[in-house]
Structure formats: structure tokens, C-alpha cells
Amino acid sequence: MGMEFGWWDKDEEGKKWHIKVRFHGGNVEFNRKHGHHTSWEEFVPTDDQWDRLLSEAERRLPRRLMSTKEFNQLKGQRPT
């Protein structure tokens, strides 16, 4: 089953980005856009953004919105 995570983030220049992460079939795709009328673009996430994704996913575990198996797969996708 596919999952989608989203949050707002600011870069070092103070620009506000809408971050959307899709996790489906063991693949993780990070996208972002800057404004309402701009297109989504893929990007390489920072360590902080990976930390945020894993904390968002961890919050879903107690509510059973994500299984432990899916969570472990997601953690395994993080580059070292």
C-alpha cells in the first residue's frame, strides 16, 4: 500500500517549500514546490528531511496507519 507524507520546510535562504514524500513498493520519492502555481520537482533530501520523514512515519505506528514492516522498509531506504 502506498503512503504519502507532507510538511512545510524552509531552506537556508528563508524560502518556504511544501515537501511531499511518496513511499510505495519500497521506493521513496521526495518532491517539493515553492508556490501554489508551481510544479512539483524531485530533489535529494537532507539528513534533517530524512529525520522528519522517519519521525512522521513513527507517529503513524501506534495508530496502525503504518505497519512495523513498512516502517522498517522505509528506514532501510535511507542512504548511509
C-alpha positions as CSV (number, residue, x, y, z in Angstrom):
1,M,0.0,0.0,0.0
2,G,1.3,3.5,-0.9
3,M,1.8,6.2,1.7
4,E,2.2,9.9,1.4
5,F,3.8,12.3,3.9
6,G,3.8,16.1,3.7
7,W,5.0,19.1,5.6
8,W,6.4,22.6,5.1
9,D,10.1,23.4,5.3
10,K,12.3,26.5,4.9
11,D,15.7,26.5,3.2
12,E,18.7,28.5,4.3
13,E,17.6,31.4,2.2
14,G,14.2,31.6,4.0
15,K,12.2,30.2,1.1
16,K,9.2,28.1,2.2
17,W,8.8,24.8,0.5
18,H,5.9,22.3,0.5
19,I,7.6,18.8,0.8
20,K,5.7,15.7,-0.3
21,V,7.2,12.2,0.1
22,R,5.7,9.2,-1.5
23,F,6.5,5.7,-0.3
24,H,5.2,2.8,-2.4
25,G,6.6,-0.6,-3.1
26,G,9.9,0.1,-1.2
27,N,10.6,3.2,-3.3
28,V,10.8,6.7,-1.7
29,E,10.3,9.8,-3.8
30,F,10.9,13.3,-2.4
31,N,9.2,16.2,-4.2
32,R,8.8,19.9,-3.4
33,K,7.3,23.0,-4.7
34,H,7.6,26.6,-3.8
35,G,4.3,28.2,-4.6
36,H,0.7,27.4,-5.4
37,H,1.2,27.7,-9.1
38,T,4.5,26.0,-9.5
39,S,5.2,22.4,-10.5
40,W,6.4,19.6,-8.2
41,E,10.1,18.9,-8.6
42,E,12.2,15.9,-7.4
43,F,15.1,16.7,-5.1
44,V,17.7,15.0,-2.9
45,P,16.7,15.2,0.7
46,T,19.0,16.4,3.5
47,D,19.6,14.4,6.7
48,D,17.1,16.7,8.6
49,Q,14.4,15.9,6.0
50,W,15.0,12.2,6.4
51,D,14.8,12.6,10.2
52,R,11.5,14.4,9.7
53,L,10.1,11.7,7.4
54,L,11.0,8.9,9.9
55,S,9.5,10.8,12.8
56,E,6.3,11.4,10.8
57,A,6.2,7.7,10.0
58,E,6.9,6.7,13.6
59,R,3.9,8.7,14.7
60,R,1.7,6.5,12.5
61,L,2.8,3.3,14.1
62,P,0.6,3.4,17.3
63,R,-2.5,4.3,15.3
64,R,-1.8,1.4,12.9
65,L,-1.7,3.6,9.9
66,M,1.6,2.1,9.0
67,S,2.9,-1.4,9.8
68,T,6.1,-2.2,11.5
69,K,7.3,-4.0,8.4
70,E,6.6,-0.9,6.2
71,F,8.4,1.3,8.7
72,N,11.4,-0.9,8.7
73,Q,11.4,-0.9,4.9
74,L,11.3,2.9,4.9
75,K,14.2,3.1,7.4
76,G,16.2,0.7,5.1
77,Q,15.8,3.2,2.1
78,R,17.7,5.9,3.9
79,P,21.2,6.3,2.4
80,T,24.1,5.9,4.9
